[in-house]
Amino acid sequence: MPSFELYRYLPSTAAAVIFVLLFLLTKSFQFYQFFRTRTCYFIPFLVGGFLERIGDIGRVIANQQTPNYTLAPYVVQALLLLVAPSLFAVSINMELGRIILLIDGGKYSPIKRKWLTKLFVMGDVLSFVLPSGGEYKVIRAVAPSLKNIARIGVISSMTSNGFVMGERVIVVELFVPVALFGLFIVVALVLHYRVHLFPTRQSRSSASPSKRHLYAIYAPSLLIMFRSIFRVVEYIEGNDRYILRHGVFLYLFDGVFMLGVMVLFNIIHPSEVKALLRGGKV
């Protein structure tokens, strides 16, 4: 069995710093939007963006340690980047429930609104917790004692057995967000189609932003789902295969996609839906 290495590619300081700065810009603007509008159900989204930024900082630190990597930066970037999108999903799912309420579209939703948010938020919590457990198995495999983190280059084949088991657990668990987002997109599309065929009085209103916000849900949902599929393929391939030997894939399918999700919600912020539900102006 091939030995396990923390990094099969050279972590790029320049790329990591660029993403830290870009995430910092969009996150700073989102904090401004949050404090201005008090859109509380978007707090999980803010936390997810914070975890993404900390994960990229872990990559910066790892590059400074080349070739004598320590485990801590690896754990930070591997774990936080893996689970952060699940927090994005929590806020996105809650927004769909509010859009349904805004357009009085409960009768058109394939899943009743009172169950819709609960179902998807519970699924998102599982998506957050389950990969964390699999990643913990990986960490335990490569570091028998997290209290005494030594410099690690290549792990023995015996330890690799435990690592492979942890990877397999993560693969199974990563199918949860893929399935959830697939179902979520189907629910949103069916709702959108039915409202288009039989519009409600609220959805016909020229002041209603429901269509714009539905499209703002589709794009991030697809990005997160494609990102999850990429991570599944990454873990199926294993530590010594093509994807993990080329860091550009992680930056493209994880970094760029998740940055796109955050920028989209900078542009079309859910505070508009919140304000209209309360009968106010944005």
Secondary structure, DSSP 4 states (H G I P E B T S, - for coil): -PPEES-SS---HHHHHHHHHHHHHHHHHHHHHHHHH--GGGHHHHHHHHHHHHHHHHHHHHHHTTTS-BHHHHHHHHHHHHHHHHHHHHHHHHHHHHHHHHTT-GGG-SS-HHHHHHHHHHHHHHHHHHHHHHHHHHHHHH-S-TTS--B-SEE-HHHHHHHHHHHHHHHHHHHHHHHHHHHHHHHHHHHHHHHHHS--HHHH-TT--HHHHHHHHHHHHHHHHHHHHHHHHHHHH-TTSTGGG-THHHIIIIIIHHHHHHHHHHHS-THHHHHHHTT---
